């Protein structure tokens, strides 16, 4: 059956929560995507035919291809659980199954599946999220969404309450109050588009925060990676804004995830030795020349040698120099070592991405403005698996 460990969710799904310049909106979005899901609907019927289950609904629904739905209440029980949607109509959604043909029974509900996190602590608009996976590091992501245009984020080794932080990343010495997530250029209720792609151990949050550039997203990531060190007890990273950039008209311009080797806005919870606390990191793009992902100065894509779109893996380096030790490959996000021209707008799937057969690789715009051709782009794996 289809792998469902990576969830792809976005703001244009019916019933999705709204992110805007109002305190608490990002926390609401993250709780829905990471912990609870949304868009619960009861199916009028579910019918299996030729290896495909199709749920029909009495009204519109929140599903589209590649969204993972959480199905409950069905007999046969093999229909229940997480299912990656393969096709939809205005009032139906389908997914692959190995069950025999026939009509399912029961009160069958579907919703957009959450990524597998818990809301560990909260107070007002300050929330701490923690992976529910027993294989995760146990690091918490504390998000203070009480300001409006931006939120503050820190990773924390442990917390007895929402304000008592043991082992914060970044520390106050590195970034007082934590790093930043831009939500909106205006302290208003005007909605901003967002995309969340997450597993139960790693989250990518992308927000098109500037009202004049509604298709340019800035990515923020946190969570566990697959370390090069066997037995690494602290394989956890945060990449976010080092300062408030919610008014900047070029989302992602100085984002460490998008440059070939940028030394600001990336922090590791501990060094590979496990001794000490938060330290600066650097994200290097293998195979990408010294430029921004998808920049116009790069060779045109696809690569004429193989007629494919090349991907540049994101390498986590300890310290703020490319001479530092390689700690891991960052999950999910890839650089595009091409000038992408006018192809591949935000949320378009790249059909000829090299090196990840069977994965859906999505393009995301940043920086450029209101034309696709003027925008830089990066790539994200929206189906996984990320750890292979």
N, C-alpha and C positions, 0 to 999 in steps of 0.2 A: 504493500500500500504506500501511498504518497507520504513522504517525510513531512511532519508537522511541527518540528521543534523550533522553527523560526517563524515568527508571526509578522506579517506585513499589514499595517493598518494606516489609514489616512483620514484627513478631515472631510473629504468629499463623499464619504460613505453616509447614507441617510441615518440620522440619529447620532452621529458622532459628536462628542462634546466639543465645545468651542474654546479655542485659545485666543486671547486678546490681551489688551493692556490693563486688565483689571486684576487685582490681587486674587489669587486662588485659582485662576483659570488653568494654568499649566498643571498644577497639582491635580485638578479634576481630570484633565486629559490623561495624565500618567497613571492615575489610579484605575481609570477605565481600561487603558491599554495593557498595563502590566499586571493588574490584580483581578479585575472584576469582569472585563468584557462589557459589551453593550449591544443594543439592538435585539433584545430578546423577542422572539416571535413564535407563535404556535402554528405548526403546519396544518393545513387542511387535509393533506395526504402525503404519504411518502411511498413511492412505487419503485421497485427494482426491476430493471430490464436490461439484459445484455451487459452485465457488469457495471451498470451505472444506476445509482440511486438518485431520484429526483424528488425534492420536496416542493410542494405547491403551497402557496400562502394566500390568505384572503386579501392581502394588501401588499404594498411595496415593502422591500426588505433592505438589509444593510450589507448584502453580499455581492461580490464580483469575483471573477476568476483570480486565483492565487490567495484569496483571503482564507484563513483557517476558521471554520465554524466549529462550535462545540454543540454536539447533538446529545439530547437526553430524552428519556421516556419512551424509547422505541423498543418494540419487539418485532424482529429478532434483536437481541442485545448487541450483536456485532455492528449494528448501525450507529451505536452510541459512541461518544468520545469525540476526539478531534478529527475533523475531516477537511482536507484542502479542496476548496471549491474549484471545479473545472469549467463550469459554464453556468450562465444565468439568463433568465428573461426578466421581464418586469415583475412577475409574480412567482418565479421559481428559481431554485438553485440545485445544481447537480454535483455529484462527486463519485469517484471510482469505488467499487466494492467487489469483493469476491463472493458475496452471498447469492443464493439462488434467486431467480425471478419471483416476483410476488409483491403483494401490498403489505406494508408494515402496519402494525396496530399500536395503540397506546396514545397518550397525550404527548405528542412529539414536539419538542421545542428546539430552536436553534438560536445561537447568538454568536457574535464575533468573539472568538476565543481570546482570553488574555494570555500574556507571555509566561506566566508562572512565577510571579513575585508576590510578596505580601506587604501590606502597609504595617510596618513593625511598630511605629510610634507616630503620633501626630499631636499638634496643638495649634488650633487656628489654621492658618495657611502654611504652617511649617510641617513637612511630612518626611518621614524616613522610610525608604523602600529597601527591602531585603529579598534576595533570591530565596525561593522555596526549595531549591534543589539541594539535596544532601551532599552533592558533589561540589557545591560552590564554596568559595572562600569564606563566606559569611560577612563580608564587608557590607556596610549599609551606605546608601546614597541619601544624604540629608539635603532636602530642597526647601529653601525659604522662599516662598512665593507670596510674601506679604507686601511687596513693593508696588508692583503694577507693570511697568514697561519691561522689567527684567526680573529674573529670579536668581538667587545665589545657590550654588551647589558645592558640597563637600562630600568626600568619602570618609567614612568613620569606621575604625576597627571595632568599637563597641560603644554603647550608649545606655545609661541607666534611665535617662529621660531625654526629651527632645533637645535640651540645651546643655547636657553634660556629655562632652565629646572626649573619647579616649582614642588617641591616634588619628587626628584629622588630616586629610589630604585635600588641598594644600593646607599647610599650617598657617597661622597668623603671620609668622615671619616671612613666608613665601607669598601669601596673598591674603591680607587681612579680611576676614569675613567670608572667604572662599572665592571660587570662580563664578562666572556669570553665564546665564542663558538668556539671550535676547528673545523677548516675546512679541514686542510690538514697538514701532517707532512713536506711537501715540498712547497716552494714558486714557484709553477710551474702550468702549465695548465693541469697536469694529473688529470683526473676526479676521484672523490670520490663518493661512493654510499651514498644515503640519503633516508630517509623515513620521511614523514610529515603526522601526524594524527591530525586533528584539527576540532573543532566546530567553531561557530561564536563568541565564548567567551574564548576559551582555545586552546592553540597550543602546540603540542609535536613535536620537531624537533630532529631527530636522524641522526648522520653522522658517517660513517665508515671512519674516517679521516686519519688513518695510512695506507700507501700503502702496508705494509707487512702483514696487517691483514684486508683484504677487506670485511670481513663479521662480524666484531666486531663493533657495533654501540654505541655511547655515546648519551644519551638522555638529552635534554634541554627542560624545559617547562616554559610557562608563561601564565597568564590570570586569569579568574574568577573561583572561586569554589563556591559550595553551602554551605554557612556558617552555623554553628550551632546557630549563633545569628540571631534572627529574625530582619529584618531591617538593617542588616550589610551593610553600605554604602561603605566599602573598602575591599571587598572579593577578593583580588588579590595577586598573589604570583609569584615570579621568582625563579627558581632553575637552576643554571648554574655553570660553573667552577669559583672558586674563584681566579684562576691564569691561566696563559698560560700553557696548557698541550698538545699543538698540537704536541710536539715531543715525548710524552709518548707512550711507546709500549704496554700499557695495557689500552685501552679505557674503561672508566667508573669505574676504580678502586676506585677512591675516590669521586664518584658521590653520592650526598645526596639522590637521588631517589632509589638507589640500595642497600644500607646498611640497616640493621634492625633499626638503629637509628644514623644517621650521622648528626653532628652539624656544618657543613661548606657548604657554597654554596647555602643557602636557605634564602630568604628574603621576608617578608610580607610588603605590602605597608604601612599599619598602624596597630596598635593594635586593638583588638575588641572594645575597647572603642571609637575608632575614634579619640582619642586625641594623638597628636604627629605625628611622621613620621616613616620612614622605620625602621624595627626591624628584628633581626635575627629570623629565624625559624628552625625547625627540622622536618624531615620526619621520622615517625616511622612506621614499618611494623607489623600490628597486625597478630599474629599467626605465625610469622617467628622467629625462634631462633636467637641468637646473631651471625649472619653471613650475608654474602652477598647473595642476591637473586640468587637461582640456584647453590649455591656453592656445591662442592664435599663433604663437611663435613655434609651436610644435609641428611635426610632420602631419600632413593630412591623414585622416583615417577613412576607410580601413587601410591597413598596411598592404601595399600592392604586392608584397612578396607572398603573402598567404591569404590575402583578401579577408582578413579578420581584424577585429578590434582588439588590440593588445590591452592587457590589464597590468597595472603596476601594484604589486602587493605592498601593504603598509607595514613597515618593520619598526618595532618598538626598540629604541636604543636607550640604554641607561645614561643619564647625564645629558648635557646640552650641546654635545659635539658629535658629529658623524663618526668620530674615532672611538666613541663609547662602545660598550659591550652590547651585542644584539641579544635582547631578552626573549623576544617572541615575534610572531606575525600577528598583527592586529586582526581580529575577526571583521568580516562583513564589508569593509570599505576598501575600495581600490582607486588608484589614480588612473587617469586616461592619458597616455603619452601621445595623444593625437590632438590636432585641431579638428574638432568635431563638426565644423561648418554649421549648416542649418538642420542637420539630422539630430534625432534623439532629444526631444524636449523632456522636461521633468516628467517622470513616471513612465516614460517609454522604455520598453524592454529591448536590450541590445541582443539581437538574435545570433550574432557571430562573434561573441566574446570568446577569446582564446583561453583554454586551460581549465574551464569549469563546465564540462558537459553535463547536461541535466539540471543545471542551476539556472534560475531566472535572474539575469543581471540587469538592473534598472539604472538608467541615466538620471542624474539630478542636476539641475542648473544652479549656478551661484554666480555672483559678482556682476554679470554683464549688463543687466537692464531689461528693457522690454522687447528685445528681439532674440530669437534663439541663436542666430549666427553670431551675435556679439557676446554671448554668454559662455563662460567656462562651464565645464561639467565634470562631475566625478561619477563613480559607479558604485552600486551597492548590491550585494547578493541578498535578494528578498525571500529566497526559499531555503537556502542551506542544503545540506548541513555545513556549518562553519568549522567544526572540529572533525577532521577526517584523517 
